[in-house]
Each structure stands twice: as structure tokens, then as C-alpha cells.
Amino acid sequence: MRKWLKISIGLALSIFLILLFSSTFFVEYRVQKACKTATSIYPGDKIQALINTAKSQVGCDEEKSRALWALGQLGAKQALPYLLESYNGIKETDICVYEAQFAIEKIQKDQFNLPGFLWRSLLEKLNQSITDT
């Protein structure tokens, strides 16, 4: 009986870790894609490119919501003034407002942000690869 319990616990833990890493890599892929799209339009700093992408879009489209979402995932503190000025106190009416308010909340809490921690090195690598080409 104890052997089956150990096997069950091990299997459950393995499945949990696989799901955790899979979702982390999926989110990382989406953040990376948003950064590449933004920097193809606004070369240079990834965070500033995401902010510029969000600023340049009139209305809410997929590109703008993805940029706002990526700013929140990265915990980009330099985006906070723009986000607060543009989206603070607005009642949720579309996905862009939701993503911006989520980003504001995530950045203001200033808690450990695992995705942001993992992706800071990724952003540095992306910056390096773009400047090398």
C-alpha cells in the first residue's frame, strides 16, 4: 500500500511540474513574440517598444492587448507612469483595459514575479541578438 502511495505522489508531482514548466514556457514564448513584434516596429529597448506599441494603437486590438499583457508579465516598472495615466480608475470595458489594470496591479504589488525574474535574462539575450545582427 505504501509503495502505491509513493508512486501516486511521485506521479502527481511529476505531472504538476510538467504542467508548470509547460505553462511557463508557453507564457515565455508569448512574451518573446510580443517583444519581437514591438521591436520590429520600434527598435531598441523591449519595454519601451511595448509601451510605444500600446500607445500607438487607437482602440483595442490584439497587438495592443498583447503588449499590455507582456508589460504586466515582465513587471516592467518603467511602464507604470503610462499605465496609470492611461488606464487607472477606468471601469473595465475591453480586454486592453483589463490587461492594463492587471499589469498595474502586478507592478504595484512589487512582489516576486517569477516570469519577470526568468525573462529578464531572456530580454537581455534578445537585446544582444538584435544588436549583433
C-alpha positions, -999 to +999 in steps of 0.1 A: +000+000+000+028+024+009+045+017-024+014+027-044+011+058-023+047+068-031+042+061-068+010+081-068+026+111-051+056+109-074+033+107-105+012+136-093+043+157-086+057+149-120+025+159-137+024+191-117+060+200-126+054+192-163+023+215-164+041+242-145+071+242-169+049+239-199+028+268-190+059+289-181+075+282-214+042+290-232+039+323-215+076+330-221+071+323-258+042+347-260+061+374-242+091+369-265+067+371-295+052+403-282+087+418-277+098+408-312+067+423-328+071+455-308+109+459-316+103+452-353+083+485-353+102+503-325+138+491-324+157+493-292+146+487-256+120+460-254+099+476-226+099+510-244+089+492-276+060+475-259+049+509-244+051+526-278+031+497-293+004+502-268+004+540-272+003+539-310-028+517-313-061+535-315-088+514-298-081+480-286-067+453-309-048+421-304-014+437-308-021+464-281-036+439-256-006+416-261+018+445-255-001+454-223-002+418-211+036+414-218+043+446-197+025+430-168+042+396-172+076+413-172+067+435-142+080+465-162+082+493-136+091+519-163+057+513-179+038+522-147+035+560-154+020+553-188-003+526-175-015+548-145-021+578-167-040+559-194-058+532-175-061+539-138-096+541-125-113+532-158-141+507-155-133+475-174-148+478-209-125+458-231-095+434-229-070+462-231-083+479-200-083+445-182-047+438-193-035+473-184-052+471-149-037+437-144-003+450-153-007+480-129-017+457-101+012+433-108+038+461-109+025+480-079+025+449-057+062+447-063+062+411-052+085+384-066+074+379-102+087+345-113+080+352-150+097+386-148+126+371-130+130+343-156+125+366-186+148+394-176+177+373-188+157+364-219+153+400-227+190+407-223+197+378-247+171+392-272+187+426-269+221+411-275+210+390-305+193+420-322+223+443-317+246+415-331+226+412-363 
